[in-house]
Amino acid sequence: MPNAVLSAHQIDQFKREGYLLLDDAITPTQVAQLNNDFSGWVEQSRKHKKAYGKTLDGRPRFDVETDHSAVHPSLRRVASPTEISSTCLDLVKHSAATQAVADLIGPNVRFHHSKFNSKLPHTSTVVKWHQDFSYEPHSNDDTITVLIFVDDVTLDNGPLLLAPESNHGPLHSLWHNGVFTGAVSDELAQQFETEAVPCTGKAGSACLMHGRVAHASRANNSNAARTLFIYCLTAADAVPLSPNPLPSKYAGLLVAGQEPQYVRGSQFEIELPEIPKGASFFEQQAAAKS
């Protein structure tokens, strides 16, 4: 990868707050290519009434919301798009966002998984409060989720809500009464709501989010779509502790630096997640209440 793209101030901000917004992380041409890919999948989804397609582990690639129909498409998730979109794979390998991650946890960085999460106009998709690291634990917590804004993200179309500095706090349980709910307790969720900071920006921006940052999002009640291309990168010396929830033939691909000769561990305790059986974690969050 080329020279550093982040300033010392930006690095300090990420370390303190656990996230960083990058303007113009990808080019307008790349935004258009992502939009073209996703728009094609939306049109395809009109022909289906439930999750469809197939990923590496046999689960559906394309997941739809309960309010999905041919006249009101509600495609909410495309799993492992790097396998079906050359644009997605190229962004993972070569974008300024990936170089920024190398500035934060590098120099050696590898790819873990990718997805599109979308909230089309007037769709009911919500994401409950959780930490990504609890879904994809590794031997150390140098893991960053990159969220590329395919559309303008506003206060009205269901933006990402973040709990600043929660990367310095504990790893919260996503299990309640013996059930994996995929979300923190109601009490914690209420606390995070009072601290929540929305992450908004123009299409082509990117939010870099530490794996321990608590986050959520609400439904999209606007006329504008909110689609994100999301991929997770980890320090190359971080070894997965549970199966990849979105397996891909590119999982483990080195995107910066070189292969390390060792494994690095951090001191923490974490409950292993439940391996998803359905199309997406949306089903896990919807199936149980904390």
N, C-alpha and C positions, 0 to 999 in steps of 0.2 A: 504494500500500500504506500501512497505518497506521503508528503509531509503532513504534520499535524494540522487539524482544522479548528481545534478549540483553543481558546485563550486560557490563561491561568485563572482568570475570573470565572469563566464558565465551568471549569473543572471544579473549582472551589464551591460554586453554587450547586453543582450536581452532588458533590460529596455531602454538602450540608442538608439540602432539601430532598435529595433522592430522585430528582427529575430535572430535565432541561428541555426547553423548546428551541428548536433550530428552524429559523426561517430559510426558505429556499434550499431545503435539504436535497431535493431532486429537481430536475429541470421541467419546464412546462411540457416538453415533448414526452418525458417519462410519465408525467401526470396524465396526459392524453392517452398514452398507451395503456396505463392501468385502468383508466375509465373505459376504454374500448373493450378490454378483456372482461371487466366486471359487467358492463352493459350487455355483452353477449351472453353471459351466464344468467343474467336476470331474464332476458328474453327466453332462454332455454327453460328456466324454472317455471314459466307459465304453463308448460305442458305436464307438470308434475304436481301431485297433491301432497306428497310427503318427501322426506329426505331421500336422495337418490345418488347414483354414481358409486364409485368404489375407490378407497385409498389403499395404501400398501397393506394394511392389516384387515381389509375387508369391510370396514365401516363406511357409511355413506360420505362422499366428499362434499356434497351440497346439502346444507341444512336449511330448512324453512321454518318460519314462525307459525304459530297456531292460527294467525289471521291471514295466512298466505292463500291466494287464489289467482286464477288466470288474469282477472281484471285488476287485482290488487296484489301484485307480487311482493313477497316479503322474504326474500333470500337474505338470511342473516349470517351465514358462515360458509366459506369455501375453505376446506382443509387442504393443507400442503399445496398451495398454488404454484410453488416453485417447480413442481413436477409437470405442470401443464401450461405455464406461462414463462417464456424466455425473458420477458421484462422483469418479472419478479426475481428470477434467479440472478439476472444481471445486477439488480439493485442490491441484493444480498451480498454479492461478491465485490461490487465496485463503487457503491454510492458514498457520498460524503457522510451520510448517517452512519454507515459501517465504519468509516475511518474515524468518526467521532467516538464510537464505542471503543475502538482500539486506543484512542487517546485516554480513555477513562479506565479500562481494565486490561490493556494490552501489555506488551506488544503482540502476544500470541492469542488469537481469538478464533473460535469456531462457531459454526452454525448449529442450532438445535432444532428449531421448527418454524413453520410459517403458517399464516392464515389470512383470510379477509374476514373482518367483522363489519357488518353493514346494518344501518338503520335507514331503510328507505322511507320516503315521506309517509307520515301518519302510520307508523308501525309501532307495535307494542313491546318490542324487545328492550329489556332492561338487563343490567349486569349488577349483581349484588356485590357488596363489599368483600374483598378478598385480597390475598397477596399471591402473585404468580409463583413465587418460589415454593409455596406449599403444594402447587400442582406439579412442579417440575424440580424437585430437590436435587442438589448436586453436592459434591464433597466440599466445595466452598461456595460462598454466595456472591461471587463476581459474575452475576448474570444480569443482563439488561434486555428489556423489551423495547424494540423500536416500533413506533406507531407512525406510519406515513399517512398524512392526510390526503386522501384521494379527492375529497371535496372540501370546500370551505367548512370549517367547524365553528359553529356559533353557540351562543348560550341557549338557543332555541331548538337545536336539532340533536340533542342528546350527547353533549360533549363528555369526554373523560373527566371524572372528578377524582382528585388526588388528595391524600392526607399528607401534607408536607412533613418531612423529617421522620415519618413512620419507618423509614429504612433503618433508623437507629434503635427502634423498639423491638419488642418480642415477635416471634413467629406465632401468629394466632391460629387456634384450632379451627379447622373446617369440618370437624366431626362433632355431632351433637346427638346425645342419647344413642350412641352406637351407629349413627347414620352419617354417611359422608354427604353433607349438604353443599359443599363447594363454596360456602360463605361463612363469614365470621358471625358471632352471636348477635342477636338483635340489639343488645346493650352496647356492644362495640360499634355496631353500624350507626347507632344514634350519635355516638361520640364523634365518629368520623364525619358524619353529616355536618356537625357544627364546625368542623375544621376544614371542610372540603374547599378546594380551589379548582375551578374549571380550567381545562386546558383547551384553549381555542386558538385558531390561526387559519391562514390561507391554505388552499390546496398547494401541495408541494412542501409544506412544513413537516417537521417530524418531532415527536415527543420521545425523548430517551428516558426510560423509567427503570429504576433499580428494581430487581426482582422482589425485594422485601417491602416495597411501597404499597400501602393499602389504597385500593381504588375501586371505583364503581361507575355506573352511568345510568341515566334515566331514559325513558321512552322518547321517541322523536315525534313530537306533536306539530311539527312544522311542515311546510311544503318542500323543504330542501333535504336531499339525501345527505347522510353522514356515513361515508364508507372509509374504512381504514385498511391499509395493507400492513400487517403486523408480522414481525419476525423476532425471534429470540436468539441472542448471541451470548456466549459464555466465554470466560477465560479458558484457554486451551488446556490448562491443568486442572480443570473442574470435571470430575467424573460423575455422570448421572447416577442417582441412587434409586431411581424407579424407572419403569418403562416410559418411553416417550409418548405423551398423550396424542401427538400428531406425527406419527412416524413417517419418515421420508427417506428415499434413497440417498438424499443429500445430507442427512443428519450426520454430524461430526465433521463436515467439510471445513477445512481450515480456510478462513477468509482474510486473515492477517497474520504476519509473522511466520513462525515455524513450529513444528511439532516439539513439545517439551519432552524432557527425559524423565519427568517425575510427575506425581500427582500431589496436589496441595489440598490440605484439609483445613476447615474452620471448626471452631468449637461451638456447637449448637445442638439442640435437641429438636426433632421435628417428627410429626406424625406423617407416615407415608400416605399419599393420596389413594383414593379408589381409582382403579384403572377404568377409564370410560368405556362403556359398551355401546352407547348410542352415537349419534352423529356429532355431538358437541357437548361442551360443558354446560351449555344452556339447559340441556335436559337434566343434568345433575343438579343444577341450582333450582330448577322448577319442580323436581320430584320430591323434595323434602323442605320442610320449614324449620328454621332454627328456633 
